[in-house]
Amino acid sequence: MRSPSVDTTSADGRLFFQIIAAMAEFERSLIKDRTRAGLEAAKAQGRTGGRPSVVDEDVLTVARARKAKGRERQHHR
């Protein structure tokens, strides 16, 4: 069974195609607006999105010290 196709070479086909495209663009815009509003509402409640960080201050301090120590070794060669 064939799916119906739109003849975009005719005026009617082009109009139909443009209407569907405009509806899709409108829906995408609504999704963006709703997402932004939801993120703003969550932020106002003190919630933040994203993956939790696995690096705490202690790990960061050790990493910075190791990085600085590595730089010192390179300069002494």
N, C-alpha and C positions, 0 to 999 in steps of 0.2 A: 504494500500500500504506500503510495507516495504522499508526502506531506505537501499541503498547499504552499505555493510560492508566491511571492509578491513581484509583480512585473514593474521594476523600477524605471523602465523606459517610458511608461505612460504617466500622465499627470496624476491620475488616481493613485497609482503605485507609489510615486514619489511623495505625495501628500500623506499616504498611510505610513510610509517609512519614517517621514519626518515627525509625525505625531507620536509614533512609538518611541523614537529617539528622544523627543522632548519629554515624554513621560519617564523614560529611564533616567534622564539627566535630573529631572525633578526629584525622583525617588532617591537618587544618590545624594542630592543636596539635603534632603530631609534626614537621611541617615547620618550625614556629617554633622548637621545641626544637633540632632538628638545625642550623638556621641559626645560632642563638645559640651552640651548642657549637663550630661551625666557626669563627665569628668570634673566639671566645675562644681557641681553639687557635692560630689565625693570629696573634693579638695576642701570645700567649705566645712565639711564634717570632720576634717582632719585625716582623711584616708588618702593614701597615695597608691598608685598602681605600679605595676612592674614587678619584676622578680626580686625577691629579697636578696640583699647583699650578703655574701659569705665572708666578706672582709671586714673585720671589726678593727678598732683602733690599735689593739695589740699586734695583730698580724701586719697592719700597715706600718707600724713603727719598726718592726723587725725587717720588713721588706725595704724600707727606706734606709735603714742602717746597712743592710747587706749591699744595697745599690751604691751607697756612698763608699763603702769599703772596697768594692770592686773598682770604682773610679780611682781610688787612691793607689791601688796596685798598678793600674795602667800607667799612671804618671811616674812611678818609681822605676820602671823598666828602662 
